[in-house]
Amino acid sequence: MPSQHASQTPAPRNQAPLSRLAFGGAPVGNLYTEVDEATARQTVIHAWNGGIRHFDTAPYYGFGLSETRIGDALAGLPRNSFTLSTKAGRVIEDAAGRRGQDDGFAVNGRAARFDYSRDGVRRSVEASLRRLRIDRIDILFLHDIGALTHGERHARVLAQALDESLPEMARMRDEGLVGAIGLGVNEEAVCLDVMPRFPLDTIMLAGRYTLFEQSASEAVMARAQADGVTVLIAGPYNSGLLGAADGPGATYDYAPAAPDVLARARRFYEVCARTGAEVGAAALQFPLAHPAVASVVCGLRSIAEVDAALLRQRAEIPPATWKALRDEGLLAPGVPTP
């Protein structure tokens, strides 16, 4: 029987229920730090054994490496014992001689090219199915659309997403190649742009609606709840800012944290220390109190990190912690807490 931390939450439309804690696959794609094959496989299997039943990845994570590793590790398990999500919007191509880093991933002779065309989305999904060693993707997210990502190209990307990408994803859903469809982004504005214009099943929102910040996401969460669009919250520690046990991390939103960000983060540590809570546990549990949230996706690269996340997921957070965070203005008014 699954343990408490593996209990399931409401599912996106067209999809089975998800485990409350989900496995984020970017780290086993060698994000920032290399993970060897054996460790990657053991980490995925250990997560499944611990009750984690949803696994999230993307072609971009290690230029296919994360998908391949997760697919290989899960291949021996019953297909109905887990759910998988991946993303479309980039195609992975051979680029002989190309070396270096791209957003923290080692290039190793491959390149990722944005492609939101119908054909590009279809080819991306077909390649993901091969790497994941499955015949159906449970959730397909359209990856990284938004003004912060695409700058002056945003209007064209958004138009193509609405005219080509999302309709093709819906077509693949009708064909049975994918289950639920949605957006995988870290920008609230583009969610509000798309939701009134295309029917989504789900959204993965990374680094937003977290313990550290909620105000900018409240409109997205309200719209999602009203429309029956479930939300997966990724990056609950805000790029490591609230991830360490002893004090704020040095990064926020994938970049060095500014002094004012660090100062605010320290207040969370002070409140949690005073009220007998661990910051990481509060950060992992907080998003799940919102009725629109189906799962929290935590990036994991080792057995130790899996065990730490599972412990945090079931840790007791004193009611005094949530009250103190509210009293000190560190939570937006009215947001639900566990």
C-alpha positions in Angstrom: 0.0 0.0 0.0 1.3 3.5 -0.7 2.4 5.4 2.3 0.9 8.7 3.4 3.3 10.8 1.3 2.2 8.9 -1.8 -1.5 9.6 -1.5 -3.1 10.8 -4.7 -4.7 14.1 -5.7 -7.3 15.0 -8.3 -6.1 14.4 -11.8 -6.0 16.6 -14.9 -8.9 16.0 -17.2 -8.3 12.9 -19.3 -5.7 11.6 -16.9 -5.4 9.2 -13.9 -4.8 10.7 -10.4 -1.3 11.9 -9.7 0.9 11.2 -6.7 1.1 14.3 -4.5 4.9 14.3 -4.8 6.2 14.0 -8.4 9.8 13.3 -9.6 11.3 16.2 -11.5 13.6 14.7 -14.2 15.9 17.6 -15.0 18.7 16.6 -12.5 19.0 13.1 -13.9 19.5 14.9 -17.3 22.8 16.2 -15.7 21.4 19.7 -14.8 24.4 21.6 -13.5 26.0 18.4 -12.1 26.7 15.1 -13.8 24.9 12.0 -12.6 26.2 8.6 -13.6 24.0 6.0 -15.3 23.7 3.8 -12.2 22.9 6.6 -9.8 20.2 7.9 -12.2 18.6 4.5 -12.5 18.7 3.8 -8.8 17.2 7.2 -8.0 14.2 6.7 -10.3 13.5 3.2 -9.0 14.0 4.4 -5.4 11.4 7.1 -5.9 8.9 4.6 -7.3 9.6 2.3 -4.4 9.0 5.2 -2.0 5.6 5.9 -3.4 6.3 8.6 -6.0 4.2 7.7 -9.0 4.4 10.6 -11.3 7.6 11.4 -13.3 8.2 14.5 -15.3 10.8 15.1 -17.9 11.4 17.0 -21.2 13.4 16.5 -24.4 15.5 19.6 -23.4 16.6 18.0 -20.1 20.1 16.8 -21.1 19.1 16.8 -24.8 17.1 13.6 -24.5 19.2 12.1 -21.6 16.6 12.6 -18.9 13.9 11.0 -21.0 16.1 8.0 -21.9 17.2 7.4 -18.3 13.7 7.7 -16.9 12.3 5.4 -19.7 15.0 2.8 -19.1 14.5 2.8 -15.3 10.7 2.5 -15.5 10.7 0.0 -18.4 10.5 -3.1 -16.0 7.6 -1.7 -14.0 3.9 -2.2 -14.8 2.8 0.7 -17.0 -0.3 1.3 -15.0 1.8 1.8 -11.8 3.1 5.2 -12.8 2.3 8.3 -14.9 4.7 10.3 -17.1 4.7 13.8 -18.4 7.0 15.3 -21.0 7.1 18.4 -23.1 7.1 19.7 -26.7 8.3 22.9 -28.2 11.9 22.0 -28.9 13.4 19.4 -31.2 16.7 17.7 -30.4 19.1 17.5 -33.2 22.6 16.1 -33.8 25.3 18.8 -33.7 28.6 17.1 -34.2 31.5 18.8 -32.4 29.2 21.1 -30.3 30.3 21.2 -26.7 29.7 23.3 -23.6 26.7 24.2 -21.6 23.1 25.3 -22.5 21.0 26.4 -19.5 23.1 24.1 -17.3 22.9 21.0 -19.5 26.0 19.6 -21.1 25.6 19.8 -24.9 27.7 16.8 -25.9 27.1 17.0 -29.7 23.5 17.8 -29.6 21.4 20.9 -30.1 17.9 22.0 -29.1 15.9 24.1 -31.5 12.6 25.8 -30.7 9.9 24.4 -33.0 6.3 25.1 -32.2 5.0 24.1 -35.6 2.5 21.2 -36.0 5.2 19.1 -37.5 7.8 20.0 -34.9 5.4 19.1 -32.0 4.5 15.8 -33.7 8.2 14.9 -34.3 9.0 15.9 -30.7 6.4 13.6 -29.3 7.4 10.7 -31.5 11.0 11.0 -30.4 9.9 11.2 -26.7 7.9 8.0 -27.1 11.0 6.2 -28.4 13.3 7.6 -25.6 10.7 6.8 -22.9 10.0 3.4 -24.3 6.2 3.8 -24.1 3.4 4.1 -26.6 1.4 6.8 -24.8 2.4 10.0 -22.8 0.1 10.7 -19.9 0.5 14.5 -19.9 2.1 16.6 -22.7 3.0 20.1 -21.8 3.9 22.9 -24.3 7.3 24.0 -23.1 8.6 27.5 -22.4 6.3 29.9 -24.2 6.2 33.4 -22.8 7.5 36.9 -23.2 10.4 36.5 -20.8 11.6 33.4 -22.7 11.1 34.7 -26.3 11.3 38.5 -26.0 10.4 40.3 -29.2 9.4 36.9 -30.8 6.7 36.3 -28.1 3.7 37.5 -30.1 4.7 35.2 -33.0 5.4 32.3 -30.7 2.0 32.8 -28.9 0.2 32.9 -32.2 1.8 29.7 -33.4 1.1 28.0 -30.1 -2.6 28.8 -30.5 -2.8 28.1 -34.2 -0.5 25.1 -34.5 1.1 23.6 -31.3 -2.0 23.3 -29.1 -4.4 22.1 -31.8 -1.8 19.4 -32.8 -1.5 18.4 -29.2 -5.3 18.1 -29.0 -5.2 16.0 -32.1 -2.7 13.6 -30.6 -4.9 13.4 -27.5 -7.8 12.4 -29.7 -5.6 9.8 -31.3 -4.6 8.4 -27.9 -0.9 9.2 -28.2 -1.2 11.6 -25.2 -3.7 12.0 -22.4 -4.0 15.4 -20.9 -2.4 18.5 -22.6 -1.3 21.9 -21.2 1.4 24.4 -20.7 4.8 23.9 -19.0 6.0 27.4 -18.2 7.5 29.7 -15.5 5.6 32.8 -16.5 2.1 33.6 -15.2 1.1 36.1 -17.9 1.2 33.6 -20.7 -1.1 31.2 -18.8 -3.6 34.1 -18.6 -3.1 34.7 -22.3 -3.8 31.2 -23.3 -6.5 29.9 -20.9 -9.4 32.0 -22.3 -8.4 31.1 -25.9 -7.7 27.4 -25.8 -9.1 24.7 -23.6 -6.3 23.2 -21.4 -6.4 20.2 -19.2 -3.5 21.2 -17.0 -0.6 23.6 -16.4 2.8 23.1 -14.9 3.9 26.3 -13.3 7.6 26.3 -12.3 8.9 28.5 -9.5 5.6 30.3 -9.1 2.9 29.9 -6.5 5.5 28.9 -3.9 5.9 29.5 -0.2 8.2 32.4 -1.1 5.8 34.1 -3.5 2.1 33.9 -4.4 0.7 37.3 -5.3 1.6 37.2 -9.0 0.1 33.8 -9.5 -3.2 34.3 -7.7 -5.0 35.2 -10.9 -3.7 32.1 -12.7 -4.7 29.9 -9.8 -8.2 31.4 -9.6 -8.7 31.0 -13.4 -7.4 27.5 -13.3 -9.8 26.5 -10.5 -12.7 28.2 -12.2 -12.0 26.4 -15.5 -11.3 23.0 -14.0 -7.6 23.2 -15.1 -5.4 21.4 -12.6 -2.0 22.8 -11.8 1.3 21.0 -11.1 3.7 23.2 -9.2 7.4 22.7 -10.0 10.4 24.3 -8.4 8.9 24.6 -4.9 12.2 25.8 -3.5 12.5 28.7 -6.0 15.7 27.4 -7.5 17.1 26.3 -4.2 16.4 29.5 -2.3 14.4 27.7 0.4 15.8 24.2 -0.2 18.7 24.1 2.3 18.1 23.2 6.0 20.4 25.8 7.5 19.7 29.0 5.5 18.8 30.5 2.1 20.4 29.2 -1.0 22.4 31.5 -3.2 20.1 31.2 -6.3 16.6 32.3 -7.2 14.9 31.9 -10.6 18.0 30.2 -12.0 20.3 33.1 -11.2 22.2 34.5 -8.2 19.7 35.8 -5.6 19.7 39.6 -5.1 20.3 41.0 -1.5 16.6 41.9 -1.0 15.5 38.4 -2.0 18.0 36.8 0.4 16.8 39.1 3.2 13.2 38.1 2.6 14.2 34.4 2.5 16.0 34.7 5.9 12.7 35.8 7.4 11.1 32.4 6.4 14.0 30.6 8.1 13.6 32.7 11.2 9.8 32.1 11.4 10.2 28.3 10.9 13.0 28.0 13.4 10.9 29.9 16.0 7.8 27.8 15.4 9.5 24.4 15.1 9.2 23.8 11.4 11.7 23.0 8.6 11.6 25.5 5.7 12.0 22.9 3.0 9.1 20.8 4.4 6.8 23.9 4.5 7.9 24.8 1.0 7.1 21.4 -0.3 3.7 21.1 1.4 2.4 24.7 0.9 1.3 24.5 -2.8 -0.7 21.3 -2.2 -3.2 23.2 0.0 -4.6 25.0 -3.0 -7.6 23.1 -4.5 -6.3 23.6 -8.0 -3.0 21.9 -7.4 -2.7 18.2 -8.3 1.0 17.6 -7.5 4.3 19.2 -6.5 7.2 18.4 -8.8 10.6 18.3 -7.1 13.8 17.8 -9.0 15.7 14.8 -7.7 19.2 13.5 -8.5 20.1 10.9 -5.8 18.6 8.4 -3.4 19.4 10.8 -0.5 17.4 13.6 -2.2 14.5 11.3 -2.8 14.5 10.3 0.9 14.7 13.9 2.0 11.7 14.9 -0.2 9.6 12.1 1.1 10.4 13.0 4.7 9.5 16.6 4.0 6.3 15.6 2.3 5.0 13.9 5.4 6.6 16.1 8.1 4.3 17.8 10.6 4.2 21.6 10.2 2.8 23.2 13.4 -0.3 25.5 12.8 1.7 28.2 14.5 4.1 28.3 11.6 1.4 29.1 9.1 -0.1 31.7 11.5 3.3 33.4 12.0 4.0 33.5 8.3 0.6 35.2 7.8 1.1 37.6 10.7 4.5 38.7 9.3 3.1 39.3 5.8 5.1 36.5 4.2 2.0 34.8 2.8 -0.5 36.6 0.5 -3.8 37.3 2.2 -6.3 34.5 1.8 -4.1 31.8 0.4 -4.9 28.4 1.7 -2.4 26.6 3.9 -2.2 22.9 4.9 
